[in-house]
Amino acid sequence: MSEATRNEDTILGIFLLGLRTWLAEIKWLSKSALTRFEVSRLEKELNQEYGNLGRIAEAPRGKMAEKELCLKQIGFLKEEIENLRADLAADRETRMATLRENN
């Protein structure tokens, strides 16, 4: 193989590596943005549930079933938000570990 061919392979290899890296970054940024959007949506819903709970607490007696349902929904939303945040952090750590191994 001549030196000119080796340089072309190297340049092509570097270009393809850059392209793969760019695509991986775009993919991760998209996933990250969608996850953050979902978390913000769930946080808004959680705030609404806290508002509902406050209104139920002010109401006369007899709304225990609604209160329990509201508390279950609040617990679910908190758990879902934490799971999404944990998944995003774990994904980032995995991605960073992969990048460190490749270098």
Backbone bond lengths (Angstrom), bond angles and torsions (degrees), N, CA, C in turn:
res aa  C-N    CA-C-N  psi(-1)  N-CA   C-N-CA  omega(-1)  CA-C   N-CA-C  phi
1 M - - - 1.439 - - 1.521 108.12 -
2 S 1.299 115.96 132.91 1.462 119.67 -179.13 1.514 110.24 -80.09
3 E 1.328 114.53 165.02 1.468 120.01 -179.13 1.518 111.22 -65.51
4 A 1.333 118.19 -34.81 1.466 121.71 179.35 1.526 110.21 -63.90
5 T 1.340 116.86 -41.88 1.469 120.69 178.94 1.525 110.37 -66.44
6 R 1.337 117.62 -41.36 1.461 121.75 178.80 1.534 110.78 -62.04
7 N 1.342 117.44 -40.81 1.463 120.81 178.34 1.525 110.98 -65.27
8 E 1.341 117.37 -39.15 1.463 120.38 177.77 1.524 110.29 -64.35
9 D 1.340 117.15 -42.06 1.455 120.60 178.06 1.522 110.18 -63.32
10 T 1.288 117.35 -40.56 1.452 121.50 179.91 1.526 110.72 -66.27
11 I 1.315 116.69 -44.84 1.461 120.58 179.22 1.527 109.65 -64.28
12 L 1.328 117.11 -44.14 1.457 121.01 178.33 1.532 110.19 -63.32
13 G 1.318 116.49 -42.15 1.466 120.36 178.72 1.517 112.37 -62.29
14 I 1.318 116.23 -42.64 1.468 120.83 178.37 1.526 110.13 -64.73
15 F 1.335 116.10 -42.44 1.460 119.72 178.90 1.529 111.09 -61.66
16 L 1.340 116.33 -45.58 1.467 119.60 179.80 1.526 111.57 -65.08
17 L 1.321 117.36 -37.92 1.455 120.76 176.69 1.529 110.42 -63.34
18 G 1.309 117.02 -43.73 1.466 120.91 177.15 1.515 111.80 -62.42
19 L 1.318 116.96 -40.44 1.456 121.69 178.82 1.527 111.02 -64.81
20 R 1.334 116.57 -45.26 1.474 120.14 177.89 1.521 111.05 -62.37
21 T 1.325 116.41 -41.01 1.472 120.90 178.65 1.518 110.29 -63.61
22 W 1.316 116.98 -44.99 1.464 121.47 179.40 1.526 110.95 -61.08
23 L 1.320 117.28 -45.34 1.467 121.11 178.68 1.525 111.68 -62.99
24 A 1.328 116.66 -40.12 1.471 120.11 178.24 1.525 110.81 -64.47
25 E 1.322 117.03 -39.64 1.465 121.16 178.67 1.530 110.82 -65.56
26 I 1.315 117.10 -44.10 1.470 121.30 178.87 1.525 109.69 -61.94
27 K 1.316 116.91 -43.06 1.467 121.22 178.97 1.528 110.18 -61.03
28 W 1.333 117.17 -46.84 1.461 120.12 -178.57 1.527 111.26 -67.13
29 L 1.327 117.59 -41.10 1.462 120.33 178.33 1.523 111.40 -62.12
30 S 1.313 116.87 -39.81 1.466 120.91 177.85 1.524 111.06 -64.18
31 K 1.316 115.74 -46.39 1.470 119.78 179.55 1.527 110.30 -63.10
32 S 1.311 116.45 -41.74 1.459 121.39 179.71 1.528 111.06 -63.12
33 A 1.320 116.99 -44.24 1.465 121.15 -179.89 1.524 111.02 -64.29
34 L 1.324 116.70 -42.21 1.462 119.95 179.24 1.533 111.32 -65.52
35 T 1.320 116.83 -39.47 1.459 120.39 178.80 1.524 110.90 -65.99
36 R 1.332 116.84 -43.59 1.469 119.54 178.03 1.522 111.51 -63.65
37 F 1.336 117.01 -37.18 1.462 120.84 176.60 1.526 110.03 -62.89
38 E 1.317 117.08 -44.81 1.468 121.54 178.92 1.522 111.02 -62.31
39 V 1.330 117.29 -41.58 1.469 120.72 177.76 1.521 110.47 -62.30
40 S 1.321 118.08 -43.29 1.470 120.00 -179.64 1.524 110.64 -65.94
41 R 1.322 117.38 -36.78 1.458 121.20 177.18 1.529 110.55 -64.38
42 L 1.328 116.51 -43.86 1.461 120.57 178.79 1.529 111.59 -66.39
43 E 1.331 117.03 -35.86 1.468 119.86 177.83 1.525 110.96 -65.26
44 K 1.338 117.73 -38.07 1.461 121.02 176.03 1.529 110.41 -63.40
45 E 1.326 115.60 -43.41 1.460 120.13 177.87 1.528 110.78 -63.45
46 L 1.326 116.77 -38.34 1.465 121.38 177.58 1.527 110.76 -62.61
47 N 1.319 117.29 -43.32 1.463 121.02 177.09 1.526 111.45 -62.01
48 Q 1.326 117.07 -37.86 1.459 120.47 176.36 1.528 111.03 -63.73
49 E 1.324 116.53 -40.39 1.462 120.47 179.35 1.534 110.86 -65.81
50 Y 1.340 116.49 -38.36 1.468 118.75 175.33 1.531 110.44 -62.63
51 G 1.326 116.58 -38.92 1.465 120.56 176.16 1.527 111.38 -62.91
52 N 1.343 115.52 -43.59 1.468 119.97 176.87 1.519 110.80 -60.51
53 L 1.317 116.83 -41.92 1.461 121.40 179.86 1.525 110.29 -62.82
54 G 1.322 117.18 -40.04 1.461 121.09 177.97 1.525 111.75 -63.49
55 R 1.344 116.40 -41.36 1.461 119.92 178.51 1.521 111.22 -67.02
56 I 1.329 116.07 -38.08 1.469 119.93 178.41 1.525 110.06 -65.38
57 A 1.326 116.45 -39.89 1.467 120.15 -179.35 1.523 111.61 -65.21
58 E 1.333 117.71 -31.49 1.459 121.51 179.54 1.526 112.40 -78.66
59 A 1.324 116.41 -22.09 1.464 120.97 -175.42 1.532 110.77 -72.94
60 P 1.332 115.84 162.36 1.463 118.52 176.57 1.523 111.54 -63.40
61 R 1.291 114.20 170.14 1.478 119.91 -178.02 1.520 111.56 -59.71
62 G 1.321 114.24 168.13 1.455 120.06 176.53 1.514 113.83 98.53
63 K 1.316 118.22 8.74 1.462 120.82 -178.93 1.529 111.17 -114.54
64 M 1.326 116.22 30.38 1.463 120.39 -177.76 1.533 111.17 -63.00
65 A 1.335 117.69 -38.66 1.470 120.59 -179.33 1.533 110.40 -63.94
66 E 1.328 116.58 -42.27 1.466 120.38 178.30 1.523 110.71 -65.00
67 K 1.317 115.96 -39.89 1.468 120.46 179.54 1.526 110.73 -63.26
68 E 1.331 116.41 -44.85 1.467 120.14 179.12 1.522 111.25 -62.97
69 L 1.327 116.28 -41.78 1.462 120.14 178.67 1.531 110.38 -63.05
70 C 1.327 116.24 -42.39 1.462 121.37 179.40 1.535 110.56 -63.46
71 L 1.323 117.02 -42.41 1.470 120.93 178.76 1.529 111.51 -64.90
72 K 1.336 116.69 -38.22 1.470 120.26 177.17 1.529 110.32 -64.99
73 Q 1.334 115.84 -41.45 1.467 119.93 179.32 1.529 110.64 -64.42
74 I 1.329 117.08 -40.83 1.461 121.30 178.15 1.529 110.20 -62.10
75 G 1.321 116.68 -45.09 1.466 120.57 177.91 1.516 112.02 -60.84
76 F 1.332 115.91 -42.75 1.466 120.22 179.40 1.524 111.00 -63.10
77 L 1.339 116.41 -46.05 1.467 119.68 -178.80 1.520 111.73 -63.39
78 K 1.326 117.51 -41.86 1.467 120.14 177.54 1.528 110.83 -60.63
79 E 1.323 115.80 -44.44 1.471 120.39 -179.68 1.528 110.80 -63.70
80 E 1.323 117.03 -42.34 1.459 120.87 -179.42 1.531 111.43 -65.29
81 I 1.321 116.94 -40.92 1.467 120.76 177.75 1.521 110.26 -62.40
82 E 1.316 117.20 -45.45 1.466 120.46 179.18 1.520 111.53 -63.76
83 N 1.336 117.33 -39.43 1.465 120.62 178.47 1.529 111.27 -63.35
84 L 1.330 116.66 -43.31 1.464 119.48 179.01 1.524 111.22 -64.03
85 R 1.313 116.67 -43.05 1.471 119.63 178.56 1.524 111.34 -64.65
86 A 1.333 117.06 -40.97 1.465 120.87 179.46 1.529 110.49 -65.91
87 D 1.336 117.28 -41.38 1.464 120.54 178.35 1.521 111.50 -62.53
88 L 1.326 116.09 -41.59 1.463 119.76 179.25 1.531 110.96 -65.08
89 A 1.328 117.07 -42.28 1.468 120.68 178.84 1.533 110.96 -65.91
90 A 1.336 116.77 -41.67 1.465 120.22 179.01 1.524 110.85 -65.80
91 D 1.321 116.51 -39.75 1.459 120.49 178.33 1.525 110.51 -62.79
92 R 1.316 116.11 -41.23 1.468 120.19 178.92 1.524 110.84 -64.81
93 E 1.328 116.56 -43.06 1.473 119.94 178.74 1.522 111.01 -63.21
94 T 1.309 117.12 -41.81 1.466 121.05 178.05 1.516 110.52 -62.98
95 R 1.329 115.64 -43.21 1.463 120.81 178.84 1.519 111.36 -62.30
96 M 1.332 117.07 -44.05 1.458 120.98 179.90 1.534 110.94 -66.02
97 A 1.321 116.61 -40.02 1.470 119.74 178.54 1.516 110.66 -63.21
98 T 1.318 117.16 -39.84 1.464 121.80 178.37 1.526 110.19 -64.19
99 L 1.327 116.63 -42.85 1.464 119.96 178.96 1.522 111.43 -63.66
100 R 1.342 116.31 -40.39 1.477 119.81 179.48 1.523 111.12 -65.58
101 E 1.341 117.29 -37.29 1.456 120.49 179.81 1.518 112.11 -67.85
102 N 1.331 116.48 -35.28 1.462 120.30 -178.48 1.519 112.87 -74.56
103 N 1.308 117.72 -16.07 1.463 119.82 -179.67 1.474 112.31 -94.00
